[in-house]
């Protein structure tokens, strides 16, 4: 590591031209070029309809909830801990919300309960990882299995149908042709990006993920940062579960299976690292998800077998990792 944590906080901001050059050389520049290439391929292969309002609506609806979950989970990655339980937490949050609302409880009260459950799950993960020093992958894999098992126990037969009109309007509505939920998710992404890149709190998260020992020497509480990041990750997943019920009108016991891998693949394509904390930006996560959604949409329009999506995403992911290594890793190091 050539840049110390103390230098991170004291370096003078670069000029505007230098920022543009560094952005194009960095992870966001790479994924931005990939997104542009995806759009061009979509236009050439499927025609102008690729950017039609109806198609944007389809892609936007499919991306919005995973984007919200991804943005919140990205804080854990930045802090140097991987939360594999987010997909199961999405399913568990959706099952809790759907079952309690269908039992007659007030939807807003149940939404609050679901968010609190998400926070508790995040605290349990944080307690075992931070307090007892357990391996994050093992702990959150165990939580993934536990939450998935609870979903199977709670939903034995066909799940009840739930219609919460304000939630349905939020998840299905549009403003000037753009899905309302996607606009909210993009707004959340911009706020998160500003927090990470422009605030002292965001730099603390990066410092903890980049080098926890140096961060501790600089007076940063590594434990508090990682606890907050893991709670944010689980709360984001719980909110995602609530939104899925609003979008789908129900919650089966298989909702969210594999979602963690889709999200982390998109985040890695967007410049995050599973093995190195302190690298990545929520904007890269947004572009990564849009690339995957764009490729999915191109395959669907051209009636390709959906199994090809995994092959293409895997190829892009491998190329992204190679480009990152050829670049010498993120500039934070």
C-alpha positions in Angstrom: 0.0 0.0 0.0 1.7 3.2 -1.2 -0.9 5.7 0.1 -1.3 5.8 3.9 -4.6 6.5 5.5 -3.3 9.8 6.9 -2.4 10.9 3.4 -5.8 9.9 2.2 -7.4 12.6 4.4 -4.8 15.2 3.7 -4.2 15.0 -0.1 -5.2 18.1 -2.1 -8.1 17.5 -4.5 -6.9 16.9 -8.1 -7.8 19.3 -11.0 -11.0 18.8 -13.1 -9.0 17.5 -16.1 -7.0 15.1 -13.9 -10.3 13.8 -12.5 -11.7 13.1 -15.9 -8.5 11.3 -17.0 -8.4 9.2 -13.8 -12.1 8.4 -14.1 -11.6 7.0 -17.6 -8.6 5.0 -16.4 -10.4 3.8 -13.3 -13.1 1.1 -12.7 -16.1 3.5 -13.4 -14.5 4.5 -16.7 -14.1 0.9 -17.7 -17.7 -0.1 -16.9 -19.0 3.2 -18.5 -17.4 2.1 -21.8 -18.9 -1.4 -21.3 -22.3 0.1 -20.8 -22.0 2.3 -23.9 -20.9 -0.7 -25.9 -24.0 -2.7 -24.6 -26.3 0.1 -25.7 -24.7 0.3 -29.2 -25.0 -3.5 -29.6 -28.6 -3.3 -28.4 -29.4 -0.6 -31.0 -27.6 -2.4 -33.8 -29.1 -5.9 -33.0 -32.7 -5.0 -32.0 -33.2 -1.6 -33.6 -34.4 1.7 -32.1 -37.0 -0.1 -30.0 -34.1 -1.0 -27.6 -34.4 2.6 -26.2 -38.2 2.9 -26.5 -40.1 4.0 -23.4 -41.8 0.6 -23.1 -38.5 -1.2 -23.2 -36.8 1.2 -20.8 -39.8 0.6 -18.4 -39.2 -3.2 -18.6 -35.5 -2.9 -17.9 -35.9 -0.3 -15.3 -38.5 -2.3 -13.3 -36.2 -5.3 -13.4 -33.1 -3.3 -12.2 -34.6 -1.0 -9.5 -34.9 -3.3 -6.5 -31.6 -5.2 -7.1 -30.0 -1.7 -7.4 -31.4 -0.6 -4.0 -30.1 -3.9 -2.4 -26.8 -3.6 -4.2 -26.2 0.0 -3.1 -26.8 -0.9 0.6 -24.7 -4.1 0.3 -21.8 -2.2 -1.3 -21.0 -0.5 2.0 -20.2 -3.9 3.5 -17.9 -4.6 0.5 -16.2 -1.2 0.9 -15.7 -2.0 4.6 -14.0 -5.2 3.8 -16.7 -7.7 4.7 -18.8 -9.8 2.3 -22.5 -10.3 3.2 -23.7 -13.4 1.4 -27.0 -13.4 3.2 -28.6 -10.5 1.3 -30.5 -12.7 -1.2 -32.0 -14.8 1.6 -32.7 -11.6 3.6 -34.6 -10.3 0.6 -36.7 -13.5 0.6 -37.1 -13.5 4.4 -38.1 -9.9 4.5 -40.7 -10.4 1.8 -42.1 -13.5 3.5 -42.5 -11.7 6.8 -44.1 -8.7 5.2 -46.5 -10.7 3.0 -47.6 -13.1 5.8 -48.2 -10.4 8.4 -50.0 -8.0 6.0 -52.2 -10.9 4.7 -53.0 -11.6 8.4 -54.6 -8.2 8.7 -51.8 -6.1 10.3 -51.3 -2.5 9.2 -48.8 -2.5 6.2 -46.8 0.4 7.5 -46.4 -1.2 10.9 -45.4 -4.4 9.3 -42.9 -2.6 7.1 -41.3 -1.1 10.2 -41.2 -4.6 11.8 -39.5 -6.0 8.7 -36.8 -3.3 8.7 -36.1 -3.9 12.4 -35.8 -7.6 11.6 -33.3 -6.8 8.9 -31.3 -4.6 11.4 -31.3 -7.5 13.9 -30.0 -9.9 11.3 -27.3 -7.4 10.4 -26.4 -7.0 14.1 -26.1 -10.8 14.5 -23.8 -11.0 11.5 -21.8 -8.1 12.9 -21.6 -9.6 16.4 -20.1 -12.8 15.2 -17.8 -11.3 12.6 -16.6 -8.2 14.5 -16.8 -9.3 18.1 -15.6 -12.9 17.7 -13.4 -12.4 14.6 -15.2 -15.1 12.5 -14.7 -15.3 8.8 -17.4 -13.1 7.1 -18.0 -15.6 4.2 -18.6 -18.5 6.6 -20.9 -16.4 8.9 -23.1 -14.9 6.2 -23.2 -18.2 4.4 -24.6 -19.7 7.6 -27.1 -16.8 7.9 -28.1 -17.4 4.2 -28.9 -21.0 5.0 -30.8 -20.1 8.2 -33.0 -17.5 6.6 -33.7 -19.7 3.6 -34.8 -22.5 6.0 -37.1 -20.1 7.8 -38.7 -19.1 4.5 -39.4 -22.8 3.8 -40.8 -23.4 7.3 -43.1 -20.3 7.2 -44.4 -20.7 3.6 -45.4 -24.4 3.3 -48.2 -24.1 0.8 -49.1 -21.4 -1.8 -48.3 -18.0 -0.3 -51.2 -15.5 0.2 -51.7 -12.6 -2.2 -51.2 -9.2 -0.8 -52.1 -5.9 -2.5 -50.9 -2.7 -0.9 -52.0 0.0 -3.3 -49.4 2.7 -2.4 -46.6 0.1 -2.7 -48.0 -1.2 -5.9 -48.2 2.3 -7.4 -44.6 3.0 -6.3 -43.2 -0.2 -7.8 -45.2 0.0 -11.0 -45.6 3.7 -11.6 -43.6 5.9 -14.0 -42.5 9.5 -14.3 -42.0 10.9 -17.8 -41.6 7.3 -19.1 -39.0 6.3 -16.4 -40.0 3.8 -13.7 -40.6 5.7 -10.4 -38.8 3.0 -8.4 -35.7 3.2 -10.8 -35.6 7.0 -10.3 -35.6 6.5 -6.5 -33.0 3.8 -6.8 -30.8 6.1 -8.9 -31.3 8.9 -6.5 -30.2 6.6 -3.7 -27.1 5.6 -5.8 -26.1 9.3 -6.3 -26.5 10.0 -2.5 -24.4 6.9 -1.7 -21.8 7.9 -4.3 -21.6 11.4 -2.9 -21.2 9.9 0.6 -18.4 7.6 -0.4 -16.4 10.0 -2.5 -17.1 13.4 -0.9 -17.6 12.9 2.9 -15.2 12.0 5.7 -17.6 9.2 6.7 -17.3 7.6 3.3 -13.5 7.8 3.3 -13.5 6.2 6.7 -15.4 3.2 5.2 -12.9 3.0 2.4 -10.0 3.3 4.8 -11.3 0.5 7.0 -11.8 -1.8 4.0 -8.4 -0.8 2.4 -6.3 -1.3 5.5 -8.0 -1.8 8.9 -4.8 -1.6 10.9 -3.8 1.7 9.3 -7.4 2.9 9.8 -7.2 2.0 13.5 -3.9 3.8 13.9 -5.6 6.9 12.3 -8.2 6.8 15.1 -11.0 5.2 13.1 -13.2 2.7 15.0 -13.0 -0.3 12.6 -15.6 -2.2 14.6 -18.2 0.5 14.5 -17.7 1.1 10.7 -18.1 -2.6 10.0 -21.1 -3.0 12.3 -22.9 -0.1 10.6 -22.0 -1.5 7.1 -23.4 -4.9 7.9 -26.6 -3.5 9.4 -27.0 -1.2 6.3 -26.6 -4.3 4.1 -29.3 -6.3 5.9 -31.7 -3.4 6.1 -31.3 -2.7 2.4 -32.2 -6.4 1.7 -35.2 -6.2 4.0 -36.5 -3.1 2.2 -35.9 -4.9 -1.1 -38.1 -7.7 0.2 -40.9 -5.3 1.0 -40.7 -3.7 -2.5 -40.8 -7.2 -4.1 -44.1 -7.8 -2.4 -45.4 -4.5 -3.7 -44.2 -5.4 -7.2 -45.3 -9.1 -7.3 -48.3 -9.1 -4.9 -46.9 -12.1 -3.0 -43.8 -13.8 -1.7 -42.9 -17.4 -2.3 -40.4 -19.4 -0.3 -37.9 -19.3 -3.2 -37.9 -15.5 -3.7 -34.4 -14.1 -3.7 -32.6 -17.4 -4.3 -29.3 -16.6 -6.2 -29.9 -12.9 -6.0 -26.7 -12.4 -4.0 -24.6 -13.8 -6.8 -26.4 -11.7 -9.4 -25.8 -8.6 -7.3 -22.2 -9.3 -6.5 -21.4 -10.2 -10.1 -22.8 -6.8 -11.2 -20.9 -5.0 -8.4 -17.6 -6.7 -9.4 -18.2 -5.8 -13.0 -18.7 -2.3 -11.8 -15.4 -2.1 -10.0 -15.9 -3.6 -6.5 -13.8 -6.4 -5.2 -14.8 -9.4 -3.2 -11.3 -9.9 -1.8 -10.2 -6.3 -1.3 -12.2 -3.8 0.7 -11.9 -0.1 0.1 -12.4 -0.2 -3.7 -15.5 0.6 -5.8 -18.2 3.3 -6.1 -22.0 2.9 -6.1 -22.0 4.5 -9.6 -20.0 1.5 -10.8 -22.6 -0.8 -9.2 -25.3 1.0 -11.1 -23.5 0.7 -14.4 -22.8 -3.0 -13.7 -26.4 -3.8 -13.1 -27.5 -1.8 -16.2 -25.0 -3.8 -18.3 -26.3 -7.1 -17.0 -29.9 -6.0 -17.5 -29.2 -4.7 -21.0 -27.6 -8.0 -22.0 -30.6 -9.9 -20.6 -33.0 -7.6 -22.5 -31.1 -8.1 -25.8 -31.2 -11.9 -25.3 -34.9 -11.8 -24.5 -35.8 -9.6 -27.5 -33.9 -12.0 -29.8 -35.4 -15.1 -28.2 -32.1 -16.5 -27.0 -31.9 -19.2 -24.4 -31.6 -17.4 -21.0 -28.8 -19.8 -20.1 -26.5 -17.8 -22.4 -26.8 -14.9 -19.9 -24.6 -16.7 -17.3 -22.0 -17.4 -19.9 -21.9 -13.7 -21.1 -21.9 -12.3 -17.5 -19.1 -14.7 -16.5 -17.0 -13.6 -19.5 -17.5 -9.9 -18.7 -16.7 -10.6 -15.1 -13.4 -12.3 -16.0 -12.5 -9.5 -18.4 -13.3 -7.0 -15.7 -11.1 -8.7 -13.2 -8.2 -9.0 -15.7 -8.5 -5.3 -16.6 -8.5 -4.4 -12.9 -5.3 -6.5 -12.4 -3.6 -5.1 -15.5 -4.5 -1.6 -14.2 -2.7 -2.6 -11.0 -5.7 -2.5 -8.7 -7.7 0.5 -7.5 -5.9 3.8 -7.0 -6.8 3.6 -3.3 -3.8 1.2 -2.9 
